[in-house]
Amino acid sequence: MEELLENVVSIYYLNGAMKNVEVLLDSCDGSIARFSRVKGDRGELRRILSNLLHNAVKFTSEGHVTLRAWARKPQSSNLAPNTRQRILVVEDNKVLLMICKAKVSKLGATTSTCENGEEALDLVHKGLIDQRDIEPSTPSPPFDYILMDCQMPEMDGFEATKCIREEEARYGI
C-alpha cells in the first residue's frame, strides 16, 4: 500500500511543481507501513487516488496538496477474502463523488457517501452509537476506510478527520 501511495503522489508531484503547488504524502503515524494490505483491485484504487489527486492539483492555485493515509490493525487475522469492507467516501464535487462510489463499490465494498466533513462526522457518530447499542462489549469503527477530500465547504477534511479521531477515542477505538 505504501508503495502504491508513493507512486501516485510522485506522478502528480511534477504536475504540482509546474504550478508551484507542492504535492505531499502524509503517512500520519506510519501505520500504512506496519499493517496495511490492499484487498481488491490495486489498479482501481490507484485510479481512484489518481483522480482525486489530479483534481486536487488542477483546482489548487497555490500552496500544497496532501494525500494523508493511515490504516488500522485488522481486528481479526482470519478475514475471509470476500469480506465486504465498509467505506465512506466524502467529496463535495458530485461528479467525483459518483465516480468514487462506483469505483469503490466495484471492489465489493459497502459504500456510503456524503458531501462535507460535518456530514461525515455525523455518519461516524451515528454509526458508533448504533454499533454500541448492538455490540457494547467490542467497540469497532463504523467504517473500515474513509476516503476524505481535504478542501470542502462546511468542515474541511483535515478538521473532519481530527474530529472523527476524537469521537472514536470517546468510544474506545
Backbone hydrogen bonds, N-H to C=O, Kabsch-Sander energy under -0.5 kcal/mol:
donor,donor_aa,acceptor,acceptor_aa,energy
5,L,1,M,-2.5
6,E,2,E,-2.5
7,N,3,E,-2.5
8,V,4,L,-2.2
9,V,5,L,-2.5
10,S,6,E,-2.4
11,I,7,N,-1.7
12,Y,8,V,-1.4
13,Y,9,V,-1.2
14,L,10,S,-0.8
15,N,11,I,-0.6
16,G,12,Y,-2.4
17,A,13,Y,-2.4
18,M,14,L,-1.8
19,K,15,N,-0.6
19,K,16,G,-1.3
20,N,17,A,-1.2
21,V,16,G,-3.2
22,E,20,N,-0.5
22,E,63,G,-2.3
24,L,22,E,-0.6
24,L,65,V,-3.0
26,D,24,L,-0.5
26,D,67,L,-2.7
27,S,25,L,-0.7
30,G,27,S,-2.6
33,A,30,G,-0.5
34,R,30,G,-1.3
35,F,31,S,-2.3
36,S,32,I,-1.2
37,R,35,F,-0.5
39,K,37,R,-0.6
40,G,38,V,-0.5
42,R,40,G,-0.9
45,L,41,D,-2.0
46,R,42,R,-2.6
47,R,43,G,-2.3
48,I,44,E,-2.5
49,L,45,L,-2.6
50,S,46,R,-2.6
51,N,47,R,-2.6
52,L,48,I,-2.3
53,L,49,L,-2.7
54,H,50,S,-3.1
55,N,51,N,-2.2
56,A,52,L,-2.2
57,V,53,L,-2.8
58,K,54,H,-2.6
59,F,55,N,-2.4
60,T,57,V,-1.1
61,S,59,F,-0.6
63,G,20,N,-0.7
64,H,62,E,-0.5
65,V,22,E,-3.0
67,L,24,L,-2.8
68,R,66,T,-0.7
69,A,26,D,-2.4
83,T,80,A,-2.0
85,Q,83,T,-0.7
87,I,85,Q,-0.6
87,I,110,T,-2.8
88,L,145,Y,-2.4
89,V,87,I,-0.5
89,V,112,S,-2.7
90,V,88,L,-0.5
90,V,147,L,-3.2
91,E,89,V,-0.6
91,E,114,C,-2.0
94,K,92,D,-0.7
97,L,93,N,-2.7
98,M,94,K,-2.2
99,I,95,V,-2.4
100,C,96,L,-3.0
101,K,97,L,-2.4
102,A,98,M,-2.1
103,K,99,I,-2.6
104,V,100,C,-2.9
105,S,101,K,-2.5
106,K,102,A,-1.6
107,L,103,K,-0.7
107,L,104,V,-0.9
108,G,105,S,-2.0
109,A,104,V,-1.2
110,T,85,Q,-3.2
111,T,109,A,-0.7
112,S,87,I,-2.7
114,C,89,V,-1.8
117,G,153,P,-0.5
117,G,155,M,-1.9
120,A,116,N,-2.0
121,L,117,G,-2.7
122,D,118,E,-2.3
123,L,119,E,-2.5
124,V,120,A,-2.5
125,H,121,L,-2.7
126,K,122,D,-2.8
127,G,123,L,-2.5
128,L,124,V,-2.5
129,I,125,H,-2.3
130,D,126,K,-2.8
131,Q,127,G,-2.5
132,R,128,L,-2.3
133,D,129,I,-2.1
134,I,130,D,-1.7
135,E,131,Q,-3.2
138,T,135,E,-0.9
144,D,86,R,-2.5
145,Y,86,R,-1.7
147,L,88,L,-2.9
148,M,146,I,-0.7
149,D,90,V,-2.3
152,M,150,C,-0.8
155,M,153,P,-2.3
157,G,150,C,-1.7
158,F,150,C,-0.6
160,A,156,D,-2.5
161,T,157,G,-2.4
162,K,158,F,-2.1
163,C,159,E,-2.6
164,I,160,A,-2.7
165,R,161,T,-2.5
166,E,162,K,-2.1
167,E,163,C,-2.5
168,E,164,I,-2.8
169,A,165,R,-2.1
170,R,166,E,-1.6
171,Y,167,E,-0.8
171,Y,168,E,-0.8
172,G,169,A,-1.6
173,I,168,E,-2.6
